[in-house]
Amino acid sequence: MLVWLILVAVFVLLWGAMWRSSPRAAYGAVWGFVAALVIYWFFSGQLTEYVTGMHEIPVWLPPLPIICVVIVLFYFGIKTWLNADKLPPPRSSDSDEHHGDGRH
């Protein structure tokens, strides 16, 4: 119980520091934490028998987190690749030729 209280206190302190520096990031951290709790609540009942040793662990279960990360990164890579054509052209100016060193 003491470990949980310490972890909650550390989380609140880190979240407070994040709130001061970037409120949008703090909101994102809260929504990510809530999403993780919902996913845990949804899957904990199904995985309890595997964790307690009542059933044998299926082959697909251990690499599942890595597979999820790969799918998310693959999705964002495709999204970036498809949106790359919609970027505005790069700006060109006289200072680009000399890299801003002031010499002509």
DSSP file (Angstrom, degrees, kcal/mol; ACC not computed):
  #  RESIDUE AA STRUCTURE BP1 BP2  ACC     N-H-->O    O-->H-N    N-H-->O    O-->H-N    TCO  KAPPA ALPHA  PHI   PSI    X-CA   Y-CA   Z-CA
    1    1 A M     >        0   0    0      0, 0.0     4,-2.1     0, 0.0     5,-0.2   0.000 360.0 360.0 360.0 -38.3    0.0    0.0    0.0
    2    2 A L  H  >  +     0   0    0      1,-0.2     4,-2.3     2,-0.2     5,-0.2   0.886 360.0  53.9 -65.7 -37.7    2.8    2.3    0.8
    3    3 A V  H  > S+     0   0    0      1,-0.2     4,-2.6     2,-0.2    -1,-0.2   0.913 108.1  50.2 -62.8 -42.1    4.4    1.7   -2.6
    4    4 A W  H  > S+     0   0    0      2,-0.2     4,-2.5     1,-0.2    -1,-0.2   0.907 110.1  49.9 -63.3 -41.2    1.2    2.7   -4.3
    5    5 A L  H  X S+     0   0    0     -4,-2.1     4,-2.3     2,-0.2    -1,-0.2   0.905 111.8  48.1 -63.7 -40.8    0.9    5.9   -2.3
    6    6 A I  H  X S+     0   0    0     -4,-2.3     4,-2.5     2,-0.2    -2,-0.2   0.923 112.1  49.5 -65.0 -43.7    4.5    6.8   -3.2
    7    7 A L  H  X S+     0   0    0     -4,-2.6     4,-2.5     1,-0.2    -2,-0.2   0.900 111.6  48.5 -63.7 -40.4    3.9    6.0   -6.9
    8    8 A V  H  X S+     0   0    0     -4,-2.5     4,-2.6     2,-0.2    -1,-0.2   0.912 111.5  50.2 -65.2 -41.5    0.7    8.2   -6.9
    9    9 A A  H  X S+     0   0    0     -4,-2.3     4,-2.4     2,-0.2    -2,-0.2   0.914 111.7  47.7 -63.1 -42.5    2.6   11.0   -5.2
   10   10 A V  H  X S+     0   0    0     -4,-2.5     4,-2.8     2,-0.2     5,-0.2   0.916 111.9  50.4 -63.7 -42.8    5.4   10.8   -7.7
   11   11 A F  H  X S+     0   0    0     -4,-2.5     4,-2.6     1,-0.2    -2,-0.2   0.917 111.4  48.0 -61.3 -43.4    2.9   10.8  -10.6
   12   12 A V  H  X S+     0   0    0     -4,-2.6     4,-2.4     2,-0.2    -2,-0.2   0.900 112.6  48.8 -66.4 -40.0    1.0   13.8   -9.2
   13   13 A L  H  X S+     0   0    0     -4,-2.4     4,-2.2     2,-0.2    -2,-0.2   0.932 113.8  45.6 -64.9 -44.8    4.3   15.7   -8.7
   14   14 A L  H  X S+     0   0    0     -4,-2.8     4,-2.2     1,-0.2    -2,-0.2   0.898 113.4  50.2 -64.2 -39.0    5.5   14.9  -12.3
   15   15 A W  H  X S+     0   0    0     -4,-2.6     4,-2.4    -5,-0.2    -2,-0.2   0.894 108.9  51.9 -66.5 -38.8    2.1   15.8  -13.7
   16   16 A G  H  X S+     0   0    0     -4,-2.4     4,-1.7     2,-0.2    -2,-0.2   0.899 110.4  48.0 -63.1 -41.4    2.1   19.1  -11.8
   17   17 A A  H  X S+     0   0    0     -4,-2.2     4,-1.7     1,-0.2    -1,-0.2   0.893 112.4  49.4 -65.8 -38.6    5.5   20.0  -13.2
   18   18 A M  H  X S+     0   0    0     -4,-2.2     4,-3.4     1,-0.2     8,-0.3   0.880 107.0  55.7 -66.5 -37.3    4.3   19.0  -16.7
   19   19 A W  H  < S+     0   0    0     -4,-2.4    -1,-0.2     1,-0.2    -2,-0.2   0.882 107.3  49.8 -62.8 -38.6    1.2   21.2  -16.2
   20   20 A R  H  < S+     0   0    0     -4,-1.7    -1,-0.2     1,-0.2    -2,-0.2   0.891 119.1  36.6 -67.5 -39.0    3.4   24.2  -15.5
   21   21 A S  H  < S+     0   0    0     -4,-1.7    -2,-0.2     1,-0.2    -1,-0.2   0.883 137.9   1.1 -84.1 -38.3    5.5   23.7  -18.5
   22   22 A S     X  -     0   0    0     -4,-3.4     4,-1.8    -5,-0.2    -1,-0.2  -0.744  52.4-171.3-154.9  99.6    2.9   22.5  -21.0
   23   23 A P  H  > S+     0   0    0      0, 0.0     4,-2.5     0, 0.0     5,-0.2   0.843  90.8  57.5 -61.8 -33.0   -0.8   22.1  -20.2
   24   24 A R  H  > S+     0   0    0      1,-0.2     4,-2.2     2,-0.2     5,-0.1   0.910 107.0  47.7 -64.2 -40.7   -1.5   20.4  -23.5
   25   25 A A  H  > S+     0   0    0      2,-0.2     4,-2.3    -3,-0.2    -1,-0.2   0.870 109.8  53.6 -66.5 -35.7    1.1   17.7  -22.7
   26   26 A A  H  X S+     0   0    0     -4,-1.8     4,-2.2    -8,-0.3    -2,-0.2   0.916 108.7  48.6 -65.3 -42.4   -0.5   17.3  -19.2
   27   27 A Y  H  X S+     0   0    0     -4,-2.5     4,-2.6     1,-0.2    -2,-0.2   0.918 111.0  51.3 -61.2 -41.9   -3.9   16.8  -20.7
   28   28 A G  H  X S+     0   0    0     -4,-2.2     4,-2.4     1,-0.2    -2,-0.2   0.880 108.4  51.4 -62.1 -38.5   -2.4   14.2  -23.1
   29   29 A A  H  X S+     0   0    0     -4,-2.3     4,-2.3     2,-0.2    -1,-0.2   0.902 110.6  48.5 -65.6 -40.1   -0.7   12.4  -20.1
   30   30 A V  H  X S+     0   0    0     -4,-2.2     4,-2.6     2,-0.2    -2,-0.2   0.936 112.6  47.3 -65.9 -45.0   -4.1   12.2  -18.3
   31   31 A W  H  X S+     0   0    0     -4,-2.6     4,-2.4     1,-0.2    -2,-0.2   0.882 112.5  50.3 -65.0 -36.7   -5.9   10.9  -21.4
   32   32 A G  H  X S+     0   0    0     -4,-2.4     4,-2.3    -5,-0.2    -1,-0.2   0.895 110.9  49.1 -65.2 -39.6   -3.1    8.3  -21.9
   33   33 A F  H  X S+     0   0    0     -4,-2.3     4,-2.2     2,-0.2    -2,-0.2   0.911 112.1  48.1 -65.4 -42.7   -3.4    7.2  -18.3
   34   34 A V  H  X S+     0   0    0     -4,-2.6     4,-2.3     2,-0.2    -2,-0.2   0.909 111.1  50.7 -64.2 -41.9   -7.2    6.9  -18.6
   35   35 A A  H  X S+     0   0    0     -4,-2.4     4,-2.5     1,-0.2    -2,-0.2   0.904 109.9  50.4 -62.9 -40.6   -6.9    5.0  -21.8
   36   36 A A  H  X S+     0   0    0     -4,-2.3     4,-2.5     1,-0.2    -1,-0.2   0.895 110.1  50.2 -64.5 -39.3   -4.3    2.6  -20.2
   37   37 A L  H  X S+     0   0    0     -4,-2.2     4,-2.7     2,-0.2    -2,-0.2   0.903 111.0  48.8 -64.8 -40.2   -6.7    2.1  -17.2
   38   38 A V  H  X S+     0   0    0     -4,-2.3     4,-2.4     2,-0.2    -2,-0.2   0.927 112.7  47.3 -65.1 -44.5   -9.6    1.3  -19.6
   39   39 A I  H  X S+     0   0    0     -4,-2.5     4,-2.4     2,-0.2     5,-0.2   0.907 113.2  49.5 -63.1 -41.5   -7.5   -1.2  -21.6
   40   40 A Y  H  X S+     0   0    0     -4,-2.5     4,-2.3     1,-0.2    -2,-0.2   0.935 111.7  48.2 -62.0 -46.1   -6.3   -2.8  -18.3
   41   41 A W  H  X S+     0   0    0     -4,-2.7     4,-0.6     1,-0.2    -2,-0.2   0.887 113.7  48.1 -62.0 -38.8   -9.8   -3.1  -17.0
   42   42 A F  H  < S+     0   0    0     -4,-2.4     4,-0.3     1,-0.2    -1,-0.2   0.911 122.0  31.8 -69.3 -42.8  -11.0   -4.6  -20.3
   43   43 A F  H  X S+     0   0    0     -4,-2.4     4,-1.9    -5,-0.2    -2,-0.2   0.617  98.3  81.3 -93.9 -13.1   -8.2   -7.2  -20.6
   44   44 A S  H  X S+     0   0    0     -4,-2.3     4,-1.1     1,-0.2    -1,-0.2   0.881  92.1  51.1 -64.9 -37.1   -7.5   -8.0  -17.0
   45   45 A G  H  < S+     0   0    0     -4,-0.6     4,-0.4     1,-0.2    -1,-0.2   0.861 112.7  46.2 -66.2 -34.4  -10.4  -10.4  -16.6
   46   46 A Q  H  4 S+     0   0    0     -4,-0.3     4,-0.2     1,-0.2    -1,-0.2   0.794 116.6  43.4 -78.0 -27.9   -9.3  -12.3  -19.8
   47   47 A L  H  X S+     0   0    0     -4,-1.9     4,-2.2     1,-0.2     3,-0.4   0.529  87.7  89.7 -96.3  -6.0   -5.7  -12.5  -18.8
   48   48 A T  H  X S+     0   0    0     -4,-1.1     4,-2.5     1,-0.2     6,-0.3   0.893  86.3  52.0 -59.9 -41.5   -6.1  -13.4  -15.1
   49   49 A E  H  >>S+     0   0    0     -4,-0.4     5,-1.7     1,-0.2     6,-1.5   0.835 111.0  48.0 -66.4 -31.3   -6.1  -17.2  -15.8
   50   50 A Y  H  45S+     0   0    0     -3,-0.4     3,-0.3    -4,-0.2    -1,-0.2   0.883 112.9  47.9 -74.1 -38.2   -2.9  -16.9  -17.8
   51   51 A V  H  <5S+     0   0    0     -4,-2.2    -2,-0.2     1,-0.2    -1,-0.2   0.888 112.2  48.1 -70.6 -38.9   -1.1  -14.8  -15.2
   52   52 A T  H  <5S-     0   0    0     -4,-2.5    -1,-0.2    -5,-0.2    -2,-0.2   0.582 115.9-112.2 -79.7  -8.8   -2.1  -17.1  -12.3
   53   53 A G  T  <5S+     0   0    0     -4,-0.5    -3,-0.2    -3,-0.3    -4,-0.1   0.594  81.0 124.9  91.3  11.9   -1.0  -20.2  -14.2
   54   54 A M  S   <S+     0   0    0     -5,-1.7     2,-0.3    -6,-0.3    -4,-0.2   0.847  78.6  26.4 -71.6 -33.4   -4.4  -21.7  -14.7
   55   55 A H  S    S-     0   0    0     -6,-1.5     2,-0.2     3,-0.0    -2,-0.2  -0.879  92.7 -99.1-126.1 159.2   -3.9  -21.9  -18.4
   56   56 A E        -     0   0    0     -2,-0.3    -6,-0.1     1,-0.1    -2,-0.0  -0.558  44.8-107.8 -76.0 141.6   -0.9  -22.2  -20.6
   57   57 A I        -     0   0    0     -2,-0.2    -1,-0.1    -7,-0.1    -7,-0.0  -0.542  35.8-122.9 -72.2 127.8    0.3  -18.9  -22.2
   58   58 A P    >   -     0   0    0      0, 0.0     3,-0.8     0, 0.0    -1,-0.1  -0.285  18.1-115.8 -69.4 159.8   -0.5  -18.8  -25.9
   59   59 A V  T 3  S+     0   0    0      1,-0.2    -2,-0.1     2,-0.1     0, 0.0   0.825 111.4  53.8 -65.6 -33.0    2.3  -18.1  -28.3
   60   60 A W  T 3  S+     0   0    0      1,-0.2     4,-0.3     2,-0.1    -1,-0.2   0.648  92.1  75.3 -79.2 -15.0    0.9  -14.8  -29.6
   61   61 A L  S X  S+     0   0    0     -3,-0.8     3,-1.2     1,-0.2    -1,-0.2   0.920  88.4  52.3 -71.8 -45.7    0.6  -13.2  -26.1
   62   62 A P  T 3  S+     0   0    0      0, 0.0     4,-0.3     0, 0.0    -1,-0.2   0.901 113.7  42.4 -60.9 -41.2    4.3  -12.3  -25.2
   63   63 A P  T 3> S+     0   0    0      0, 0.0     4,-2.4     0, 0.0     5,-0.2   0.455  86.8 100.4 -84.1   4.8    5.0  -10.4  -28.5
   64   64 A L  H <> S+     0   0    0     -3,-1.2     4,-2.3    -4,-0.3     5,-0.2   0.887  78.9  50.5 -58.8 -43.4    1.7   -8.6  -28.4
   65   65 A P  H  > S+     0   0    0      0, 0.0     4,-2.1     0, 0.0    -1,-0.2   0.910 112.0  48.0 -61.8 -39.2    3.0   -5.3  -27.0
   66   66 A I  H  > S+     0   0    0     -4,-0.3     4,-2.4     1,-0.2    -2,-0.2   0.905 110.7  51.6 -66.2 -40.0    5.8   -5.2  -29.6
   67   67 A I  H  X S+     0   0    0     -4,-2.4     4,-2.3     1,-0.2    -1,-0.2   0.899 108.7  51.2 -62.2 -40.9    3.3   -5.9  -32.4
   68   68 A C  H  X S+     0   0    0     -4,-2.3     4,-2.3     2,-0.2    -1,-0.2   0.919 110.6  48.1 -63.7 -43.1    1.0   -3.1  -31.2
   69   69 A V  H  X S+     0   0    0     -4,-2.1     4,-2.6     1,-0.2     5,-0.2   0.914 111.5  50.6 -63.6 -42.3    3.9   -0.6  -31.2
   70   70 A V  H  X S+     0   0    0     -4,-2.4     4,-2.5     1,-0.2    -2,-0.2   0.907 110.4  49.3 -62.8 -42.0    5.0   -1.7  -34.7
   71   71 A I  H  X S+     0   0    0     -4,-2.3     4,-2.4     2,-0.2    -1,-0.2   0.914 111.9  48.4 -64.6 -42.4    1.4   -1.3  -36.0
   72   72 A V  H  X S+     0   0    0     -4,-2.3     4,-2.3     2,-0.2    -2,-0.2   0.928 113.9  46.0 -64.7 -44.5    1.1    2.2  -34.5
   73   73 A L  H  X S+     0   0    0     -4,-2.6     4,-2.2     1,-0.2    -2,-0.2   0.888 112.0  51.6 -65.0 -38.2    4.5    3.3  -35.9
   74   74 A F  H  X S+     0   0    0     -4,-2.5     4,-2.3    -5,-0.2    -1,-0.2   0.907 109.4  50.9 -63.0 -41.7    3.6    1.8  -39.3
   75   75 A Y  H  X S+     0   0    0     -4,-2.4     4,-2.5     1,-0.2    -2,-0.2   0.941 112.1  45.2 -61.1 -48.6    0.3    3.7  -39.3
   76   76 A F  H  X S+     0   0    0     -4,-2.3     4,-2.4     1,-0.2    -1,-0.2   0.841 111.2  54.3 -67.4 -32.1    2.0    7.0  -38.5
   77   77 A G  H  X S+     0   0    0     -4,-2.2     4,-2.3     2,-0.2    -1,-0.2   0.926 111.1  44.4 -65.1 -44.0    4.7    6.4  -41.1
   78   78 A I  H  X S+     0   0    0     -4,-2.3     4,-2.5     2,-0.2    -2,-0.2   0.906 112.9  52.2 -65.5 -41.1    2.1    5.8  -43.8
   79   79 A K  H  X S+     0   0    0     -4,-2.5     4,-1.7     1,-0.2    -2,-0.2   0.914 112.2  45.2 -61.8 -43.4    0.2    8.9  -42.7
   80   80 A T  H  X S+     0   0    0     -4,-2.4     4,-0.8     2,-0.2    -1,-0.2   0.900 112.2  51.9 -66.4 -40.7    3.3   11.0  -42.9
   81   81 A W  H >< S+     0   0    0     -4,-2.3     3,-0.5     1,-0.2     4,-0.4   0.904 111.5  46.3 -63.5 -42.0    4.2    9.6  -46.3
   82   82 A L  H 3< S+     0   0    0     -4,-2.5     3,-0.5     1,-0.2    -1,-0.2   0.823 114.8  46.7 -71.3 -31.0    0.8   10.3  -47.7
   83   83 A N  H >< S+     0   0    0     -4,-1.7     3,-1.1    -5,-0.2    -1,-0.2   0.502  87.9  88.0 -88.6  -3.7    0.7   13.9  -46.3
   84   84 A A  G X< S+     0   0    0     -4,-0.8     3,-1.1    -3,-0.5    -1,-0.2   0.814  82.4  58.4 -65.7 -29.4    4.2   14.7  -47.5
   85   85 A D  G 3  S+     0   0    0     -3,-0.5    -1,-0.3    -4,-0.4    -2,-0.1   0.695  99.0  59.9 -73.1 -16.9    2.9   15.9  -50.9
   86   86 A K  G <  S+     0   0    0     -3,-1.1    -1,-0.2    -4,-0.1    -2,-0.2   0.411  78.8 113.7 -91.5   2.1    0.7   18.5  -49.2
   87   87 A L  S <  S-     0   0    0     -3,-1.1    -3,-0.0    -4,-0.2     0, 0.0  -0.438  74.3-108.5 -72.4 147.2    3.5   20.3  -47.5
   88   88 A P        -     0   0    0      0, 0.0    -1,-0.1     0, 0.0     3,-0.1  -0.381  43.2 -93.0 -70.1 155.5    4.2   23.9  -48.7
   89   89 A P        -     0   0    0      0, 0.0     2,-0.0     0, 0.0     0, 0.0  -0.317  51.0 -92.6 -65.9 153.3    7.4   24.5  -50.7
   90   90 A P        -     0   0    0      0, 0.0     2,-0.2     0, 0.0    -3,-0.0  -0.346  42.8-109.0 -67.4 147.3   10.5   25.5  -48.8
   91   91 A R        -     0   0    0     -3,-0.1     2,-0.4    -2,-0.0     0, 0.0  -0.492  31.2-159.3 -74.5 144.0   11.1   29.2  -48.4
   92   92 A S        +     0   0    0     -2,-0.2     2,-0.3     3,-0.0     3,-0.0  -0.990  19.9 155.9-126.0 136.3   14.1   30.6  -50.3
   93   93 A S    >   -     0   0    0     -2,-0.4     3,-1.1     1,-0.0     4,-0.5  -0.919  54.7 -99.5-147.0 171.8   15.8   33.8  -49.5
   94   94 A D  T >> S+     0   0    0     -2,-0.3     3,-0.9     1,-0.2     4,-0.6   0.810 117.0  63.1 -66.1 -29.7   19.2   35.5  -50.0
   95   95 A S  H 3>>S+     0   0    0      1,-0.2     5,-1.4     2,-0.2     4,-0.6   0.706  90.2  69.0 -71.4 -16.8   20.3   34.5  -46.5
   96   96 A D  H <45S+     0   0    0     -3,-1.1     3,-0.3     1,-0.2    -1,-0.2   0.824  91.9  59.4 -68.9 -29.6   20.0   30.8  -47.4
   97   97 A E  H <45S+     0   0    0     -3,-0.9    -1,-0.2    -4,-0.5    -2,-0.2   0.853 116.1  31.3 -67.4 -33.4   23.0   31.1  -49.8
   98   98 A H  H ><5S-     0   0    0     -4,-0.6     3,-1.4    -3,-0.2     5,-0.2   0.333 104.6-122.4-108.6   6.0   25.4   32.3  -47.1
   99   99 A H  T 3<5 -     0   0    0     -4,-0.6    -3,-0.2    -3,-0.3    -4,-0.1   0.779  64.8 -66.7  57.7  30.0   23.8   30.4  -44.2
  100  100 A G  T 3 <S+     0   0    0     -5,-1.4    -1,-0.3     3,-0.1    -4,-0.1   0.680  98.5 129.1  73.9  19.9   23.3   33.6  -42.3
  101  101 A D  S <  S-     0   0    0     -3,-1.4    -2,-0.1    -6,-0.2     3,-0.1   0.563  71.1-123.6 -85.9  -5.7   27.0   34.5  -41.7
  102  102 A G  S    S+     0   0    0      1,-0.3     2,-0.3    -7,-0.1    -3,-0.1   0.337  70.4 121.6  86.6  -7.8   26.6   38.0  -43.0
  103  103 A R              0   0    0     -5,-0.2    -1,-0.3     1,-0.1    -2,-0.2  -0.686 360.0 360.0 -90.8 145.3   29.2   37.8  -45.7
  104  104 A H              0   0    0     -2,-0.3    -1,-0.1    -3,-0.1    -2,-0.0   0.367 360.0 360.0-118.6 360.0   28.3   38.4  -49.4
